[in-house]
């Protein structure tokens, strides 16, 4: 798939720290996580900015976490708890995921 021997298509991928077992937790950029060889295999790399959630996206994700019982703390399921999650995550998808992992 990444051999560059085809045309007329695109590969959309993501890189996460969770898949990099032997890298420091401070490392988060794709070229740091993949190393030179891995990053070069994805050439050309075109970054795509993922903006923070809007109100509808946050609500959808919040309801999904509740539906899947990922939010088990009783206060996380209240309106006050939801507002605290919005504040703590600053509406950022990755931060919300990290915070909710412990609830």
DSSP file (Angstrom, degrees, kcal/mol; ACC not computed):
  #  RESIDUE AA STRUCTURE BP1 BP2  ACC     N-H-->O    O-->H-N    N-H-->O    O-->H-N    TCO  KAPPA ALPHA  PHI   PSI    X-CA   Y-CA   Z-CA
    1    1 A X              0   0    0      0, 0.0     3,-0.3     0, 0.0     5,-0.1   0.000 360.0 360.0 360.0 -33.2    0.0    0.0    0.0
    2    2 A X        +     0   0    0      1,-0.2    41,-0.1     2,-0.1     9,-0.0   0.125 360.0 102.5-106.3  22.3    2.9    2.4    0.7
    3    3 A X  S    S-     0   0    0     39,-0.0    -1,-0.2     1,-0.0    39,-0.0   0.542  81.9-131.0 -81.3  -6.7    5.2    1.3   -2.1
    4    4 A X  S    S+     0   0    0     -3,-0.3    -2,-0.1     1,-0.1    -1,-0.0   0.791  73.1 121.1  60.9  29.0    4.3    4.3   -4.4
    5    5 A X        +     0   0    0     -4,-0.0     2,-0.3     2,-0.0    -1,-0.1   0.089  62.0  59.9-107.9  22.8    3.7    1.9   -7.3
    6    6 A X        -     0   0    0     -5,-0.1     2,-0.3     3,-0.0     3,-0.1  -0.898  62.3-161.1-139.5 167.3    0.1    3.0   -7.9
    7    7 A X        +     0   0    0     -2,-0.3     3,-0.1     1,-0.1    -2,-0.0  -0.939  58.0  56.3-146.1 169.7   -1.8    6.2   -8.7
    8    8 A X  S    S+     0   0    0      1,-0.3     2,-0.3    -2,-0.3    -1,-0.1   0.694  93.8  73.8  83.3  20.4   -5.2    7.7   -8.6
    9    9 A X        -     0   0    0     -3,-0.1     2,-0.3     2,-0.0    -1,-0.3  -0.856  61.4-137.2-149.2-176.8   -5.8    7.3   -4.9
   10   10 A X        -     0   0    0     -2,-0.3     2,-0.5    -3,-0.1    -3,-0.0  -0.984   8.6-140.7-147.0 154.5   -4.9    8.5   -1.4
   11   11 A X        -     0   0    0     -2,-0.3     2,-0.5    31,-0.1    -2,-0.0  -0.984  13.7-165.8-117.5 124.9   -4.1    7.0    1.9
   12   12 A X        +     0   0    0     -2,-0.5     2,-0.3     2,-0.0    -2,-0.0  -0.957  23.8 157.2-110.6 124.4   -5.5    8.7    5.0
   13   13 A X        -     0   0    0     -2,-0.5     2,-0.3     2,-0.0    -2,-0.0  -0.885  28.1-144.9-140.7 168.4   -3.9    7.5    8.2
   14   14 A X        -     0   0    0     -2,-0.3     2,-0.4     2,-0.0    -2,-0.0  -0.960   6.4-148.6-135.2 155.3   -3.2    8.5   11.7
   15   15 A X        -     0   0    0     -2,-0.3     2,-0.3    13,-0.1    15,-0.1  -0.986  17.4-174.4-125.1 134.7   -0.4    8.0   14.1
   16   16 A X    >   -     0   0    0     -2,-0.4     3,-1.1     1,-0.1     4,-0.2  -0.935  34.6-125.5-130.5 153.0   -0.8    7.8   17.9
   17   17 A X  G >  S+     0   0    0     -2,-0.3     3,-1.7     1,-0.2     6,-0.2   0.790 103.5  72.6 -63.6 -28.5    1.5    7.5   20.9
   18   18 A X  G 3  S+     0   0    0      1,-0.3    -1,-0.2     3,-0.0     3,-0.0   0.753  95.1  51.8 -63.5 -23.1   -0.3    4.4   22.0
   19   19 A X  G <  S+     0   0    0     -3,-1.1     2,-0.9     1,-0.1    -1,-0.3   0.499  92.8  79.4 -90.4  -3.9    1.2    2.3   19.2
   20   20 A X    X   +     0   0    0     -3,-1.7     3,-1.0    -4,-0.2    -1,-0.1  -0.782  55.0 173.4-107.2  89.3    4.8    3.4   20.0
   21   21 A X  T 3  S+     0   0    0     -2,-0.9    -1,-0.2     1,-0.2    -2,-0.0   0.815  73.6  42.7 -69.0 -32.6    5.8    1.3   22.9
   22   22 A X  T 3  S+     0   0    0      2,-0.1     2,-0.3     0, 0.0    -1,-0.2   0.052  92.8  95.2-108.9  26.3    9.5    2.3   23.2
   23   23 A X  S <  S-     0   0    0     -3,-1.0    -3,-0.1    -6,-0.2    10,-0.0  -0.873  81.3 -99.3-113.4 150.3    9.3    6.0   22.7
   24   24 A X    >   -     0   0    0     -2,-0.3     3,-1.6     1,-0.1    -2,-0.1  -0.265  30.7-117.7 -63.2 153.0    9.1    8.6   25.5
   25   25 A X  T 3  S+     0   0    0      1,-0.3    -1,-0.1     3,-0.0    -8,-0.1   0.699 111.8  66.2 -67.1 -18.0    5.6   10.0   26.3
   26   26 A X  T 3  S+     0   0    0      2,-0.0     2,-0.4     0, 0.0    -1,-0.3   0.634  81.6  94.2 -77.2 -12.7    6.8   13.5   25.3
   27   27 A X    <   +     0   0    0     -3,-1.6    -4,-0.1     1,-0.2     3,-0.0  -0.667  36.6 138.7 -82.2 128.1    7.1   12.3   21.7
   28   28 A X        +     0   0    0     -2,-0.4    -1,-0.2   -12,-0.0     2,-0.2   0.486  32.1 104.1-144.7 -13.7    4.0   13.0   19.6
   29   29 A X  S >> S-     0   0    0      1,-0.1     4,-2.4   -13,-0.0     3,-0.8  -0.497  74.3-120.0 -76.9 146.4    5.0   14.2   16.1
   30   30 A X  H 3> S+     0   0    0      1,-0.3     4,-2.6     2,-0.2     5,-0.3   0.874 112.5  50.7 -54.5 -43.1    4.7   11.7   13.2
   31   31 A X  H 3> S+     0   0    0      1,-0.2     4,-1.0     2,-0.2    -1,-0.3   0.804 112.6  48.1 -68.8 -25.7    8.3   11.8   12.3
   32   32 A X  H <4 S+     0   0    0     -3,-0.8    -2,-0.2     2,-0.2    -1,-0.2   0.885 115.5  43.3 -76.6 -40.2    9.3   11.2   15.9
   33   33 A X  H  < S+     0   0    0     -4,-2.4    -2,-0.2     1,-0.2    -3,-0.2   0.868 122.2  36.9 -73.4 -37.5    6.9    8.3   16.3
   34   34 A X  H  X S-     0   0    0     -4,-2.6     4,-0.9    -5,-0.2    -1,-0.2   0.718 100.0-138.7 -89.2 -22.2    7.6    6.6   13.0
   35   35 A X  H  X  -     0   0    0     -4,-1.0     4,-2.5    -5,-0.3     5,-0.2  -0.092  40.4 -65.3  78.0 170.6   11.3    7.2   12.8
   36   36 A X  H  > S+     0   0    0      1,-0.2     4,-2.7     2,-0.2     5,-0.2   0.920 134.6  48.3 -61.3 -47.0   13.1    8.2    9.5
   37   37 A X  H  > S+     0   0    0      1,-0.2     4,-1.4     2,-0.2    -1,-0.2   0.924 115.5  43.6 -63.1 -45.6   12.4    5.0    7.7
   38   38 A X  H  X S+     0   0    0     -4,-0.9     4,-0.6     2,-0.2    -1,-0.2   0.902 115.3  48.2 -66.5 -41.5    8.7    4.9    8.6
   39   39 A X  H >< S+     0   0    0     -4,-2.5     3,-1.1     1,-0.2    -2,-0.2   0.905 109.2  53.0 -66.9 -41.2    8.1    8.6    7.9
   40   40 A X  H >< S+     0   0    0     -4,-2.7     3,-1.4     1,-0.3    -1,-0.2   0.816 100.6  62.5 -63.3 -30.0    9.9    8.3    4.5
   41   41 A X  H 3< S+     0   0    0     -4,-1.4    -1,-0.3     1,-0.3    -2,-0.2   0.751 101.2  53.0 -66.4 -22.8    7.6    5.4    3.6
   42   42 A X  T << S+     0   0    0     -3,-1.1    -1,-0.3    -4,-0.6    -2,-0.2   0.314  89.2 171.0 -94.7   8.2    4.6    7.8    3.9
   43   43 A X    <   +     0   0    0     -3,-1.4     2,-0.1     1,-0.1    -3,-0.0  -0.443  58.3  46.9 -63.9 130.1    6.1   10.4    1.5
   44   44 A X  S    S-     0   0    0     -2,-0.2     2,-0.6     0, 0.0    -1,-0.1   0.408  81.2-170.9 -85.2 136.6    4.5   12.7    0.6
   45   45 A X        -     0   0    0     -2,-0.1     2,-0.5     2,-0.0    -2,-0.1  -0.826   5.4-176.7 -93.7 124.3    3.2   13.6    4.0
   46   46 A X        -     0   0    0     -2,-0.6     2,-0.1    -3,-0.0    -3,-0.0  -0.938  19.8-140.2-123.4 106.4    0.4   16.2    4.1
   47   47 A X        -     0   0    0     -2,-0.5     2,-0.5     1,-0.0    -2,-0.0  -0.355  10.4-156.8 -69.0 145.4   -0.7   17.1    7.6
   48   48 A X        -     0   0    0     -2,-0.1     2,-0.3     2,-0.0    -1,-0.0  -0.984  14.7-133.6-123.0 119.5   -4.3   17.6    8.3
   49   49 A X        -     0   0    0     -2,-0.5     2,-0.7     1,-0.0    -2,-0.0  -0.546  11.6-152.7 -74.0 132.1   -5.3   19.8   11.3
   50   50 A X        -     0   0    0     -2,-0.3    43,-0.1     3,-0.0     3,-0.1  -0.922  18.1-147.6-104.9 110.2   -8.0   18.3   13.4
   51   51 A X        -     0   0    0     -2,-0.7    42,-0.3     1,-0.1     3,-0.1  -0.197  26.1 -85.7 -73.9 168.4   -9.9   21.2   15.1
   52   52 A X        -     0   0    0      1,-0.1    40,-0.2    40,-0.1    -1,-0.1  -0.260  57.4 -85.2 -65.1 160.0  -11.5   21.1   18.5
   53   53 A X        -     0   0    0     38,-3.4     2,-0.2    -3,-0.1    -1,-0.1  -0.319  35.6-140.4 -63.2 146.1  -15.0   19.7   18.9
   54   54 A X     >  -     0   0    0     -3,-0.1     4,-2.6     1,-0.0     5,-0.2  -0.454  41.3 -88.0 -90.8-178.9  -17.9   22.0   18.4
   55   55 A X  H  > S+     0   0    0      1,-0.2     4,-2.3     2,-0.2     5,-0.2   0.894 128.0  47.4 -60.9 -42.2  -20.9   21.6   20.7
   56   56 A X  H  > S+     0   0    0      2,-0.2     4,-2.2     1,-0.2    -1,-0.2   0.904 113.4  47.6 -66.9 -42.0  -22.6   19.0   18.5
   57   57 A X  H  > S+     0   0    0      2,-0.2     4,-2.4     1,-0.2     5,-0.2   0.903 112.1  49.9 -66.6 -41.5  -19.5   16.9   18.1
   58   58 A X  H  X S+     0   0    0     -4,-2.6     4,-3.0     1,-0.2     5,-0.2   0.940 111.5  48.7 -61.8 -46.3  -18.7   17.1   21.8
   59   59 A X  H  X S+     0   0    0     -4,-2.3     4,-2.7    -5,-0.2     5,-0.2   0.895 110.8  50.9 -61.1 -41.0  -22.2   16.0   22.7
   60   60 A X  H  X S+     0   0    0     -4,-2.2     4,-1.9     2,-0.2    -1,-0.2   0.928 113.9  43.5 -62.7 -45.9  -22.1   13.1   20.2
   61   61 A X  H  X S+     0   0    0     -4,-2.4     4,-2.5     2,-0.2    -2,-0.2   0.915 113.5  51.8 -66.1 -43.5  -18.8   11.9   21.6
   62   62 A X  H  X S+     0   0    0     -4,-3.0     4,-2.0     1,-0.2    -2,-0.2   0.918 111.2  47.1 -59.2 -46.0  -20.0   12.3   25.2
   63   63 A X  H  X S+     0   0    0     -4,-2.7     4,-2.9     2,-0.2    -1,-0.2   0.865 110.2  53.7 -65.8 -35.5  -23.1   10.3   24.5
   64   64 A X  H  X S+     0   0    0     -4,-1.9     4,-2.1     2,-0.2    -2,-0.2   0.925 108.2  49.5 -63.2 -45.1  -21.1    7.6   22.8
   65   65 A X  H  <>S+     0   0    0     -4,-2.5     5,-2.9     2,-0.2     6,-1.0   0.893 113.6  46.5 -61.8 -39.6  -18.8    7.3   25.9
   66   66 A X  H ><5S+     0   0    0     -4,-2.0     3,-1.7     3,-0.2    -2,-0.2   0.940 110.8  52.0 -66.4 -46.7  -21.9    7.0   28.1
   67   67 A X  H 3<5S+     0   0    0     -4,-2.9    -2,-0.2     1,-0.3    -1,-0.2   0.852 112.5  45.4 -58.5 -36.4  -23.6    4.5   25.8
   68   68 A X  T 3<5S-     0   0    0     -4,-2.1    -1,-0.3    -5,-0.2    -2,-0.2   0.350 113.8-118.7 -89.5   5.8  -20.4    2.3   25.8
   69   69 A X  T < 5S+     0   0    0     -3,-1.7    -3,-0.2    -5,-0.1    -2,-0.1   0.800  74.8 132.2  58.9  32.3  -20.1    2.7   29.6
   70   70 A X      < +     0   0    0     -5,-2.9     2,-0.9    -6,-0.2    -4,-0.2   0.740  65.4  61.2 -80.6 -24.5  -16.7    4.4   29.3
   71   71 A X        +     0   0    0     -6,-1.0    -1,-0.2     1,-0.2    -2,-0.1  -0.837  63.5 154.6-101.0  96.0  -18.0    7.1   31.7
   72   72 A X        +     0   0    0     31,-1.9     2,-0.2    -2,-0.9    -1,-0.2   0.683  36.9 100.0 -99.3 -20.4  -18.7    5.0   34.8
   73   73 A X  S >> S-     0   0    0     30,-1.7     3,-1.1    -3,-0.2     4,-0.7  -0.515  73.8-134.7 -69.0 131.1  -18.3    7.6   37.5
   74   74 A X  G >4 S+     0   0    0      1,-0.3     3,-0.7    -2,-0.2    -1,-0.1   0.822 102.8  53.9 -60.3 -32.6  -21.8    8.8   38.5
   75   75 A X  G >4 S+     0   0    0      1,-0.2     3,-1.3     2,-0.2     6,-0.4   0.758  97.1  65.3 -74.5 -23.4  -20.8   12.5   38.4
   76   76 A X  G <4 S+     0   0    0     -3,-1.1    -1,-0.2     1,-0.2    -2,-0.2   0.738  97.5  57.2 -68.4 -20.8  -19.5   12.2   34.9
   77   77 A X  G << S+     0   0    0     -3,-0.7    -1,-0.2    -4,-0.7     2,-0.2   0.392  92.0  89.6 -91.9   2.9  -23.0   11.5   33.7
   78   78 A X  S <> S-     0   0    0     -3,-1.3     4,-2.4     1,-0.1     5,-0.2  -0.521  88.8-112.4 -94.3 166.1  -24.5   14.7   35.1
   79   79 A X  H  > S+     0   0    0      1,-0.2     4,-2.2     2,-0.2     5,-0.2   0.890 121.2  51.4 -62.7 -39.6  -24.8   18.1   33.4
   80   80 A X  H  > S+     0   0    0      2,-0.2     4,-1.9     1,-0.2    -1,-0.2   0.898 109.6  49.9 -64.1 -40.2  -22.2   19.5   35.9
   81   81 A X  H  > S+     0   0    0     -6,-0.4     4,-2.2     2,-0.2    -2,-0.2   0.892 109.0  51.8 -64.8 -40.2  -19.9   16.6   35.0
   82   82 A X  H  X S+     0   0    0     -4,-2.4     4,-2.2     1,-0.2    -2,-0.2   0.912 109.2  49.8 -63.1 -42.3  -20.3   17.2   31.3
   83   83 A X  H  X S+     0   0    0     -4,-2.2     4,-2.2     1,-0.2    -1,-0.2   0.870 109.2  52.3 -64.5 -36.0  -19.4   20.9   31.7
   84   84 A X  H  X S+     0   0    0     -4,-1.9     4,-3.1     2,-0.2     5,-0.2   0.900 108.5  50.5 -66.8 -39.4  -16.3   19.9   33.8
   85   85 A X  H  X S+     0   0    0     -4,-2.2     4,-2.2     2,-0.2     6,-0.3   0.890 109.7  51.0 -64.0 -39.1  -15.2   17.5   31.0
   86   86 A X  H  X>S+     0   0    0     -4,-2.2     4,-1.2     2,-0.2     5,-0.8   0.921 114.1  44.4 -62.3 -43.6  -15.7   20.4   28.4
   87   87 A X  H  <5S+     0   0    0     -4,-2.2    -2,-0.2     2,-0.2     3,-0.2   0.947 115.5  45.7 -66.7 -48.9  -13.6   22.7   30.6
   88   88 A X  H  <5S+     0   0    0     -4,-3.1    -2,-0.2     1,-0.2    -1,-0.2   0.855 120.1  39.4 -65.8 -35.8  -10.8   20.2   31.4
   89   89 A X  H ><5S-     0   0    0     -4,-2.2     3,-1.9    -5,-0.2     6,-0.2   0.646  95.4-138.9 -87.1 -14.9  -10.5   19.0   27.8
   90   90 A X  T 3<5 -     0   0    0     -4,-1.2    -3,-0.2     1,-0.3    -4,-0.1   0.826  67.0 -67.3  55.4  32.2  -11.0   22.4   26.3
   91   91 A X  T 3 <S+     0   0    0     -5,-0.8   -38,-3.4    -6,-0.3     2,-0.5   0.622  98.1 146.2  66.4  16.0  -13.1   20.7   23.7
   92   92 A X    <>  -     0   0    0     -3,-1.9     4,-2.7   -40,-0.2    -1,-0.2  -0.733  47.7-143.3 -87.9 125.7  -10.0   18.9   22.3
   93   93 A X  H  > S+     0   0    0     -2,-0.5     4,-2.0   -42,-0.3    -1,-0.1   0.893  99.0  44.9 -55.4 -45.6  -10.8   15.3   21.1
   94   94 A X  H  > S+     0   0    0      2,-0.2     4,-2.3     1,-0.2    -1,-0.2   0.903 114.0  48.9 -68.4 -41.1   -7.5   13.8   22.3
   95   95 A X  H  > S+     0   0    0     -6,-0.2     4,-2.6     2,-0.2     5,-0.2   0.899 110.1  51.7 -65.4 -39.7   -7.7   15.5   25.7
   96   96 A X  H  X S+     0   0    0     -4,-2.7     4,-2.6    -7,-0.2    -1,-0.2   0.923 109.9  49.7 -61.9 -43.2  -11.3   14.3   26.2
   97   97 A X  H  X S+     0   0    0     -4,-2.0     4,-1.2    -5,-0.2    -2,-0.2   0.925 111.8  48.2 -60.3 -45.6  -10.2   10.8   25.3
   98   98 A X  H  < S+     0   0    0     -4,-2.3     4,-0.4     1,-0.2     3,-0.2   0.912 114.0  45.9 -63.3 -43.1   -7.3   10.9   27.8
   99   99 A X  H >< S+     0   0    0     -4,-2.6     3,-1.2     1,-0.2    -2,-0.2   0.922 112.7  49.5 -66.1 -44.1   -9.5   12.3   30.6
  100  100 A X  H >< S+     0   0    0     -4,-2.6     3,-1.2     1,-0.3    -1,-0.2   0.689  92.1  77.7 -71.8 -17.9  -12.4    9.9   30.1
  101  101 A X  T 3< S+     0   0    0     -4,-1.2    -1,-0.3     1,-0.3    -2,-0.2   0.771  99.4  43.7 -61.5 -24.1  -10.0    6.9   30.1
  102  102 A X  T <         0   0    0     -3,-1.2    -1,-0.3    -4,-0.4    -2,-0.2   0.401 360.0 360.0-102.4   1.2   -9.9    7.2   33.9
  103  103 A X    <         0   0    0     -3,-1.2   -31,-1.9    -4,-0.2   -30,-1.7   0.437 360.0 360.0 -99.9 360.0  -13.6    7.7   34.5
